[in-house]
């Protein structure tokens, strides 16, 4: 009998980050970092792990979405799945009845991401490689086979994607060696959560510079005068040469975003992130024209590769912030990286959430080795929360991500963490242990 996918397990895992206001911003004042945690099992004992990140009660819906997709893949031969991961992704996103809930957006698309990422984790374990290296060692032809070009061809053709990958191919070995020796640049959001008081903001900003970070990020958007004060304090703490990005988390309308960003300009913000509704492509373009030279960054809530295509076509962003589990996981993110390379826009992945640092590092490192071939003006977000719960946590040294070496996508939780934080019956939530 051939090996088949025998089970897709989904667990509701939540961490009580709201107790210390970790992760707090203008639109999410008291989030509990949560994950619809997926384990793929095979009939011969193989396994892979992935997750979709949420911030609390929405995790009920996300876990249900994963379970709704599971019957589409239980019983599939593992060899066939791994031989055509593009087709596997389309199987998850193309089911006619479940697709109706998107299509290709929202909870059902994020559930597909959790499953797709778990299968890439299985693939990495099977080959003994971290996913960044697994991807970077695929041929250009194998990589473009992952991409569904149906809705992209007016912006990126298969031949153009092949050209991008073939141009990068000769330097793969050299860049891999550089990555292993020096890591990948990071920036930190840890000092800037909106619920932190001024003393904590200043202290953590100074610590970030001492730790080697060349960029920090502050949450803004709730109170303009408070934002000006916090930016002034942060700028004084880090000096003139450290980049300070700001993130409104969608709090503003278009003109409000322009005016508010202008009020912060004396403190030299590097980018304004999610200045308005993530769906407002033309609004982002208007804001970008008005706030330059401040850059516009967005993408963590961009539903799919088609929206990224339109943001790029409309000159609506300076920095593309893909997410590991908002679009359909590794496979769709390969397409998004190729789009960004075609348009010459730097990718700085979103990682503000449980498990996102662990997963997005693989995407950025693959991009450097095999797609864009550069780290110029590129940084991966880093938040110093919850890494201790993962069996292969991120490693940061002197403000840089060190390349993971363990097989897979780094999303596996320790069994004790899983048991403690399972919602609602884990002891962290049932009152049997401290939060």
C-alpha positions in Angstrom: 0.0 0.0 0.0 1.3 3.5 -0.9 1.7 6.1 1.8 -1.3 8.4 2.1 -2.4 11.4 4.2 -4.2 9.7 7.0 -5.3 12.7 9.2 -5.5 16.5 9.4 -5.7 17.6 13.0 -6.6 21.2 14.0 -6.2 22.5 17.6 -7.3 25.8 19.0 -4.2 27.3 20.7 -4.3 30.7 22.4 -1.7 32.6 24.4 -2.9 35.3 26.9 -0.8 38.1 25.5 -3.5 40.6 26.4 -2.5 40.4 30.0 0.6 42.5 29.4 -0.8 44.2 26.2 1.8 42.5 24.0 0.6 42.9 20.4 -1.6 45.9 21.2 -2.3 48.4 18.4 -5.0 50.9 17.3 -7.4 48.2 16.0 -6.5 45.3 18.4 -6.2 46.9 21.8 -6.1 43.6 23.8 -5.2 40.7 21.5 -4.6 37.2 22.6 -2.1 35.7 20.1 -3.7 32.5 18.8 -3.2 29.8 16.2 -5.3 27.3 14.4 -2.5 24.7 14.7 -2.5 21.9 12.1 -0.8 18.6 12.1 -0.8 16.5 8.9 -0.2 12.8 9.5 0.6 10.0 7.0 -0.1 6.3 7.1 3.5 5.5 7.7 4.0 7.9 10.6 5.1 11.0 8.7 4.0 14.4 10.0 4.1 18.1 9.2 3.0 21.1 11.2 1.6 24.5 10.1 -0.7 27.2 11.6 -2.9 30.1 10.8 -2.4 33.1 13.1 -5.4 34.8 14.7 -6.0 37.1 17.8 -8.6 35.4 19.9 -12.2 34.4 19.4 -11.8 34.2 15.6 -9.8 31.1 16.2 -13.1 29.1 16.6 -13.9 29.9 13.0 -10.4 29.2 11.8 -10.2 25.8 13.4 -13.6 24.9 11.9 -12.4 26.1 8.4 -9.4 23.7 8.6 -11.6 20.8 9.6 -13.9 21.7 6.6 -11.0 21.4 4.2 -9.6 18.2 5.7 -11.8 15.7 3.7 -10.4 17.1 0.5 -7.0 15.7 1.2 -7.3 12.8 3.6 -6.5 9.7 1.6 -4.4 11.4 -1.0 -1.1 9.6 -1.9 1.8 11.5 -0.3 4.1 11.0 -3.3 1.6 12.6 -5.7 1.0 15.5 -3.3 4.7 16.3 -3.0 5.3 15.9 -6.7 2.8 18.6 -7.6 2.3 21.1 -4.7 0.8 23.6 -7.1 -2.0 21.3 -7.9 -2.4 20.4 -4.2 -2.8 24.1 -3.3 -5.4 24.6 -6.1 -7.3 21.6 -4.8 -7.7 23.3 -1.4 -8.5 26.7 -2.8 -10.6 25.6 -5.7 -13.4 23.4 -4.2 -16.5 25.0 -5.6 -18.6 25.0 -2.4 -15.9 26.1 0.0 -14.4 28.5 -2.5 -17.8 30.4 -2.4 -16.8 31.6 1.1 -13.9 33.5 -0.3 -13.1 33.1 -3.0 -9.4 32.9 -2.1 -9.8 35.2 0.9 -10.7 35.2 4.6 -10.9 32.3 7.0 -11.1 29.6 4.4 -8.0 30.8 2.6 -6.1 31.1 5.8 -7.1 27.5 6.6 -5.7 26.5 3.3 -2.5 28.3 4.3 -2.2 26.3 7.5 -2.6 23.0 5.6 -0.3 24.0 2.8 2.4 25.1 5.2 2.1 21.8 7.1 2.6 19.9 3.9 5.7 21.9 3.1 6.9 21.1 6.6 6.3 17.4 5.9 8.2 17.9 2.6 11.1 19.5 4.4 11.2 16.8 7.0 11.1 14.2 4.2 14.1 15.7 2.5 16.0 16.6 5.6 16.0 20.3 4.7 14.7 23.6 6.1 12.0 24.9 3.7 14.1 27.9 2.7 16.8 25.6 1.4 14.3 23.1 -0.1 12.8 25.9 -2.1 16.1 27.5 -3.1 17.3 24.2 -4.5 14.3 23.6 -6.7 14.9 24.3 -10.4 13.3 27.4 -12.0 10.9 25.1 -13.8 9.8 23.4 -10.6 9.3 26.8 -8.9 7.1 28.2 -11.7 5.1 25.0 -11.7 3.9 26.0 -8.2 2.3 29.2 -9.5 -1.2 29.6 -10.8 -0.7 32.2 -13.6 -4.4 32.4 -14.6 -5.1 35.8 -13.0 -1.5 37.1 -13.1 -0.6 37.0 -16.8 -1.3 40.7 -17.4 1.4 41.5 -14.9 3.7 38.4 -14.8 3.9 35.6 -17.3 5.4 32.2 -16.9 8.3 33.1 -19.2 9.0 36.3 -17.2 9.0 34.3 -13.9 11.4 31.8 -15.5 13.7 34.6 -16.5 13.7 36.1 -13.0 14.7 32.7 -11.5 17.2 31.8 -14.2 19.0 35.2 -13.7 19.3 34.4 -10.0 20.4 30.8 -10.4 24.1 31.3 -10.9 24.5 33.1 -7.6 22.5 30.7 -5.4 25.5 28.9 -3.9 27.3 32.2 -3.1 24.2 33.7 -1.5 23.5 30.6 0.5 27.0 30.7 1.9 26.6 34.4 2.8 23.2 33.7 4.4 24.6 30.9 6.6 27.5 33.1 7.6 25.8 36.4 8.2 22.1 35.8 8.5 19.3 38.0 7.2 18.6 41.6 8.4 15.7 42.1 10.9 13.8 44.9 12.5 11.9 44.8 15.8 8.4 45.8 16.7 8.9 44.8 20.3 9.4 48.4 21.7 6.3 49.9 20.0 3.1 48.2 21.1 0.5 50.8 21.7 -0.4 49.7 25.2 3.2 50.2 26.5 3.9 53.2 28.7 6.6 55.8 27.7 9.2 54.4 30.1 8.9 50.9 28.5 8.9 52.3 25.0 12.2 54.2 25.7 13.8 51.3 27.5 13.0 48.8 24.8 14.0 51.2 22.0 17.4 51.6 23.6 17.7 47.9 24.1 16.9 47.2 20.5 19.7 49.5 19.3 22.1 47.8 21.7 21.0 44.4 20.4 22.1 45.5 16.9 18.7 46.3 15.2 18.9 49.1 12.6 15.1 49.6 12.5 12.3 49.6 15.1 8.6 50.0 14.6 5.9 51.9 16.6 2.2 51.4 16.6 0.2 54.6 16.0 -3.3 55.7 15.1 -5.3 56.1 18.3 -4.2 59.5 19.5 -2.3 62.0 17.3 -0.6 63.9 20.1 0.3 60.8 21.9 1.8 59.5 18.7 3.9 62.6 18.3 5.1 62.3 21.9 6.0 58.7 21.5 7.8 59.3 18.2 9.7 62.2 19.8 10.8 59.9 22.7 11.7 57.0 20.4 13.8 59.3 18.1 15.6 60.7 21.1 16.2 57.2 22.4 17.6 55.7 19.2 19.3 58.7 17.5 19.1 60.0 14.0 20.5 57.0 12.2 18.1 54.2 13.2 15.0 53.8 11.1 11.6 54.1 12.8 8.7 52.7 10.9 5.1 53.4 12.1 2.1 51.2 11.8 -1.5 52.4 11.9 -3.1 48.9 11.5 -5.8 50.3 9.2 -7.0 53.0 11.6 -7.5 55.9 9.2 -9.3 57.1 6.1 -7.3 58.3 3.2 -7.1 62.0 4.0 -6.7 61.3 7.7 -3.7 59.0 6.9 -2.1 61.8 4.8 -2.6 64.4 7.5 -1.6 62.2 10.5 1.6 61.0 8.7 2.5 64.6 7.9 2.2 65.4 11.7 4.8 62.7 12.4 7.2 63.8 9.6 9.5 65.9 11.9 10.6 62.6 13.5 11.6 61.0 10.2 9.3 58.0 10.0 10.7 55.5 7.5 7.4 53.9 6.4 3.7 54.2 7.3 2.3 50.7 7.4 -1.4 49.8 6.7 -2.4 53.5 6.7 -6.0 52.7 5.6 -8.3 49.8 4.7 -6.1 46.9 3.4 -8.6 46.5 0.5 -8.3 50.1 -0.7 -5.7 49.8 -3.4 -6.4 53.2 -4.9 -6.4 54.8 -1.5 -3.0 53.4 -0.8 -1.8 54.9 -4.1 -3.2 58.3 -3.2 -1.5 58.2 0.2 1.8 57.1 -1.3 1.9 60.0 -3.6 1.0 62.5 -0.8 3.3 61.3 2.0 6.6 60.7 0.0 9.4 60.5 0.9 7.8 58.5 3.7 7.3 55.0 2.3 4.0 53.1 2.3 4.1 49.5 3.4 1.2 47.0 3.4 0.4 43.4 2.8 -0.2 41.5 6.0 -4.0 41.6 5.4 -3.8 41.4 1.6 -6.0 38.4 0.7 -4.2 36.9 -2.3 -1.8 37.2 -5.2 -4.3 39.1 -7.3 -4.6 41.9 -4.8 -0.8 42.1 -4.5 -0.7 42.2 -8.3 -3.0 45.2 -8.3 -1.2 47.0 -5.5 2.0 46.7 -7.6 0.3 47.7 -10.9 -1.2 50.8 -9.2 2.1 51.9 -7.7 0.3 51.8 -4.3 3.2 50.5 -2.1 6.9 50.9 -1.6 7.3 47.9 0.7 5.5 44.6 0.3 4.7 42.8 3.5 3.6 39.3 2.7 2.3 37.0 5.5 2.9 33.3 6.0 -0.7 32.4 6.6 -2.9 35.2 5.2 -2.5 34.0 1.6 -2.5 30.3 0.8 0.9 29.5 2.5 4.3 28.8 0.9 2.9 28.0 -2.5 1.1 31.3 -3.1 3.8 33.3 -1.5 6.2 32.0 -4.2 4.0 33.8 -6.7 3.9 36.9 -4.6 7.7 37.0 -4.4 8.0 36.7 -8.1 5.5 39.5 -8.6 7.6 41.7 -6.2 10.8 40.9 -8.1 9.1 41.7 -11.4 8.1 45.2 -10.1 11.4 45.8 -8.2 9.6 46.2 -4.9 11.4 45.1 -1.7 9.7 42.4 0.5 9.7 42.9 4.3 7.6 40.1 5.7 5.0 40.6 8.4 5.8 38.6 11.5 3.9 40.1 14.3 2.2 37.0 15.7 2.7 33.6 17.1 4.7 31.4 14.8 5.0 34.0 12.0 8.7 34.8 12.7 9.4 31.1 12.5 7.7 30.7 9.2 8.3 33.9 7.2 12.1 33.7 7.7 12.0 30.8 5.2 10.2 32.9 2.6 12.6 35.8 2.9 15.7 33.7 2.8 14.4 31.8 -0.3 13.7 35.1 -1.9 17.3 36.3 -1.3 18.9 33.1 -2.5 16.8 32.2 -5.5 14.5 35.1 -6.5 15.6 38.7 -5.8 19.2 38.0 -5.0 19.4 40.9 -2.6 18.8 42.0 1.0 19.0 45.7 0.2 16.2 47.7 2.0 14.8 44.3 3.1 14.2 43.3 6.7 12.1 40.6 8.4 9.9 41.8 11.3 10.9 40.4 14.7 8.8 40.4 17.8 10.2 38.9 21.0 7.2 36.9 22.1 6.3 33.2 22.4 9.3 31.7 20.6 10.0 29.4 23.6 6.9 27.4 22.7 8.5 26.2 19.4 10.8 23.2 18.9 12.9 25.2 16.3 12.5 28.8 17.4 14.0 31.8 15.5 17.5 32.7 16.4 18.5 36.4 16.3 22.1 37.6 16.6 23.1 41.3 16.3 19.8 42.3 14.7 19.8 39.5 12.1 17.9 36.2 11.7 20.2 33.2 11.6 19.2 30.7 8.9 17.3 27.7 10.3 19.0 24.4 9.8 16.4 21.9 11.1 14.2 20.3 8.5 10.8 21.8 7.9 9.2 25.2 8.3 9.9 25.7 12.1 6.2 25.7 13.1 6.1 22.8 15.4 4.9 23.5 19.0 6.3 21.7 22.0 3.7 19.2 23.2 3.6 20.8 26.7 2.9 24.2 25.2 0.2 22.7 23.1 -1.4 21.0 26.1 -1.1 24.1 28.4 -2.5 26.6 25.8 -5.3 24.5 24.2 -8.5 26.5 24.3 -10.7 26.4 26.4 -9.6 23.3 28.4 -5.8 23.9 28.7 -4.7 24.8 32.2 -3.6 28.3 31.2 -7.2 29.0 30.3 -9.0 26.8 32.8 -7.3 28.4 35.8 -5.2 25.5 36.9 -1.9 27.3 36.0 -0.8 30.9 35.9 -1.1 32.6 32.5 
